[in-house]
Amino acid sequence: MTTTVDPYADWYHQPLDGDDILAGGSLIFLTLIFVPLYLLVVAVFVSAEKYALLNGVAILTKSRIFYIDYTWFACCFHLPLIAWSRLLAIFAPHSFRLQTRRTST
């Protein structure tokens, strides 16, 4: 059995410097921003999944209990609209920021 020596073993015993504080602080800051955003995206997709479930049940049972056209339209139109607005925010942030409420919908 071979033992490996950790080349960074001394780093754990050195005091923190500016690079360590910047790296650790940046990771914590970005985590506090992006984990809630990720949870928001997950919540949106879970709500969209409910529509897909209702459509699947309506198709398999051939029942008109569920208003399939509305749920299909809501699911299929909403997700590309979100994707398009994200793409616009990345490629044209100035015009995205200045657009009026009327043109954003």
N, C-alpha and C positions, 0 to 999 in steps of 0.2 A: 504494500500500500504506500503510495507516494503522498507526501504532504505538500501543499502549495503554499507559498508565502504571499501574503497580500501586499502588493506594491504600494498600496495607499494606507497601510497601517499607521504610519506616522501622522497622516492627515487628521485622524480622529483625535489626536492628542494636542494638536496645535490650536491656538486661539482663533476665533472667527476674524476674518478680514473682510474688506469691502466687497470682494467678489462673492464670498459665501453669503453675505447678507443680501446682496443684489439677486443672486440666483435663487436662494430660498424664498425671499420675499416675493419675487416675481412669480414663482410657482404657486405660492399660497394665494396671491392676488388673482392670478388667472383662474385658479380653481374656484375661488369664490364668485367669479363672474360666470364662468362657462358651465359649471355643474347645474346651477339653477336654469340657465338657458337650455341645457340638454334635457332637463326634466320637463320644461315647457314643451319642447318638441315631442318628447315621449307622450305627454298628455294629449297633444293634438293628434298624434297618430293612433293612440288608443281610442279616442273619440271617433276617428275616421274608421277604425276597425269595427266599431259597432254598426256603422252603415253597411260595411261589407258583409257582416254577419247577417243583417236583416235581408240584404239582397240575396245572399246565398240561400237562406231559408225560403224566401219567396220563390226563387227559381226551382228549388228542389220540391217544394210542396205544391207548386203551381197555384198558389193562393194569392188573392188580391187583398189579403189582410194588411200587407205592408204597401205603402205607396212607393213603388219601386222607382219610378221616374224621378221623384224628388230626391230620394236618398242617393241615387246614382249621380244626379247632377250635382248635388251638394258635395259629394266625395270627389268626383272627377274634376270639378271646376275649382274647388278650393285649394287643393294641393298644388296644381300648376300655377295658380295665382300667387301663392306664397313663394314658390320657386322663382317666378318671374320678378317679384318685388325684391327678393334677395339678390338676384343677378343685377338688377338695376342699381341697387344700393352699392354693390361692389364696383361696377364699371362706371357709374356716373353718380358718385356720392353728392356732388354739389347740386345737381338738378333734382336728385332724390330728396335732399334736405329742403329744397326750396319749393317743391310742388305743393299745390293747394290741396285742401281736403277734398275738393270736388274732383280733381283729376287723379287722386290716389285710389279711388274706388272703381 
